[in-house]
Amino acid sequence: MKIGIIGAMHQEVDKLIAEMHCRQQTVKGKRTFYEGSLYGKQVVLVFSRWGKVAASTTVTQLIVEFGVDCVIFSGIAGALSSQLAIGDVVIGHKLYQHDMDASPMMPRFEIPLIGKSYFETDKVLIETAKQSVVNLLKHETAFVQKLQDFGVKKPKVTVGDIASGDKFVHCKQEKEAIIQALPTVFCVEMEGAAVAQVCYDFDVSFLVIRIISDTADDTAVEDFPVFLENIASEYAHYILKELLPKL
């Protein structure tokens, strides 16, 4: 199996590049793809850039040019659910595009011409990812201590729906509007559902893993960069270190 790994932040990708063996670089479509071995698996690793178009371009190249069999997308997200706190991990179940609206021709959120409003992750992948995060929170004591020092006292993993859109949600009104329209959604970000749609088109399995960096409200602009620099890149590293050997 060849696994495509997409990082939404260059800090995440840089940490993983340093862990790769037999690394080979290829530049295509203004992206640098790194092929090699990571935690015992053959992978192709790439930084996607932000937004649905950038993510779609990246995952299409992984599938068509590099022949990956599975795509893992990792990154950070803003919490919509009151059950989530900064430092929690969300494993995507159903992936929605909260800015998709072709009404009145079809229902809001439905993707034109395919009759689907969301894309669903494989249940086996979900369970494997969930157990991997549980394991790391039990056994990586030094990292858990770093989380606690940062103020993340009881990090947890949740399986839940995710909404994607080409907007950084950072005010209470925007957050509440998404919650009202998509009440099952746990968090919001800018790429996951686009990756899921491309994988659906090519019949490739996918997994979206999001680390909560902020609460998608008026404090998001302050919380986001601090969490990104101090925690997010290491979190992705430890999650994939646990997850990849199990795939």
N, C-alpha and C positions, 0 to 999 in steps of 0.2 A: 504494500500500500504506500502510495506517495501522498503526503498530507500538505495542503496549502495552508499557511499560517499568515493571516493578515493582522497587522497591528494598526490601530487608529492613531497612535501617537509614536513619534520617532523615538521617544525615550524608551518605550517598551521594546521596540525593534532593536535598538542599539544593544540593549542588555542581552537579548537572545542571540544576536549575531556573534557576540563574544563567546557564547557557549557552543557554537556550531563546530563540527569537524568536517574536514575535506570540503571546505567552502569554495564555491564557484560563483562569480558574479555575472549577471547578464542584465544589460540595460535595454528595456523595451518600453515604448510609450511613456517616456519620461519617468519610469519607475526603475529602481534597481532591485532585481530579484536575486536572492541568495539561496543556492541549492547546496544541500549537504546533509549531514547527519546531526540530529538534535535529540538527545535523550533516547538514543537507540532507534530512531525512526528516520526514514528518508523524508525530508521536508523541502518545501520552497517557501521562503520567508520574504515578506515584502511590507513596506509601509504604504498604506493606501492613500493617505491624505484625507481631508475631511469632506463629508457630504455624500449624497447618494450617487451622483454621477461618477465621482472619483472612485468610490467603492465598487460600483458596477464595472467600470473599466478595468480595475485591478483584478477582480475575481474572474472576469471573462478571460483575461490573459492567463491567469493561473490554470484555468480549465482547458482552454484551446491551445495555448502555446507550450504549457508545461505538463499537461496530462494528469493533474492531481485527481485523486479519487475521493477526497473529502476536504472540506474547507472549514477551518476554525478561525473565527473572527474574535479578537479580544480588544477590549478598550474600556473606557469609563462612561458613566451615564449619570443623569440626574434622576433622583428619586421622585416618583409621583405618589407612591403608596406611603401611608403613614407608618406601615410596618417596617420600612427600611430606614437605615441610618448610614451615614458616611462610613465606608469601609466594608459594607456588606457586599456580597456577590450575588448577581442574578444570572441564572442560566435560562436562556430564552426558550420559551415554549411555542407561543404563537407570535409571529412578527408582523406588525401592522405598519402601514405608511400613514401617519396621522395627517399628512398634507395632501393625500390623494382624494380628489373630489371631482368626479365626472357627472355629478347630478345636474339636471334631473334625468339624464339619459340612463343612469344606473345608480344604485345606492351609493351613498358616500362611503369611501374607503375601498370600494370594489375596484380591482385592477381591470382596466378595460380589456375586453375580448377573452378573458380567461375565467371569469365568473368566480374569482376568489378574492376575499377581503384580507386574508392573512396567509402566511406560509408557516407550516408546522414542522418543528424539529423532530428528528427520529428519537423515539423513546429510549432506545438503548444508549444512544449518545448522551442524552440528557442524564440518565442515571449514572453513567460512567463519569461524566463531568461533575455531577453533584458529589459523588463519593470521593472524587479526587480532591475537591475543595475541602470537604470534611476532614480528610486525612491530613492535608497540609495544616489546617487550623489546629489539629491535635498534636502533630509531630514536629513542625517547624517552629520550635519554641523561641528561637532568637528573633525570627520574623514576627511572630505573634507579640513578643515583647516590644518590638519596634512599633507595631500597630498601637499597642496600649500606651506607649510613651507619646504617640501622636494624638491620643485621645480616643482611639477606637478600642473600646473596652471589651465588647462582646460581639465580634464580627460573626456573621452567619451567612449561610448560603440558602437561596430561595430559587425555586423554579417558578417562572412567571412570564406573562406576556410582556412584550417590549414594543414600544412605538418609535418609529424613525421618521425624521423629516429634515428638510434643509433649513433648519433654524436652531440656534442655540437658545433653549428655553431658559429664561432667567428672570421671569416676573410672575407674581402670584396669579394674575389674570390669565396668562397663557397656560400656566400649569393647571388651573381649575377648569379651563375650557377643554383641555385634552382629557382630563379625568371624567368630565361630564359626558364627553363623546365616546370615550373608550374606557368604561369603568373597570375592566379586568386588567388593565395595563399597570405594570409595576414601576416601570422607569422609561425614560425618554432619551434618545440619542440621535445620531445623524447618518447611520450607515447600515445597520443590521438587516432591516427589511429589504433593502436593495440587494445586498449579498444573497439573502434568502431567495429573492425572485430570480436572480440569475442562476443560482444552483437548481431551482425548480425547473427552469427552462432546459437545463443540460442534464437533469436527472443525477445530480451529484449531491451527496449528503452534506449537511452543514451543521455548524454549532456556533452560537453567538454567546459569548461570555462577557458580562459587563460588571465592572466594579463601581460601586456608587461613590462618586466624588463630590456631590453636592445635592441640594434638595430642590433644584430646578425652580428657585424662587429668587427673591431680591438679594439673597446672600450668595448666589451661585458664582457671581463674578469674583468674589473674594475667596471662596472655598476651592474652586476649580484649580487654579494654578498652583496653590500650595500643596494640595493633595497630589497633583500630577508630578511635581518635582520630588516629593518626599516618599511617596508610597506606591503609585500606580505601576511603575516599571518593574519593581521587585515583585509585586503581587502577580503580574502576568508571568514572570519567570517561574515562580514557585508553582503556580497553577499548571503550567505546561509541563514542568518537571514531573509532577504527579500524574498528569493526564496522558501524555504521549505514550509511555510504556504500556498502558492498558488498552490502546487502540489496535 
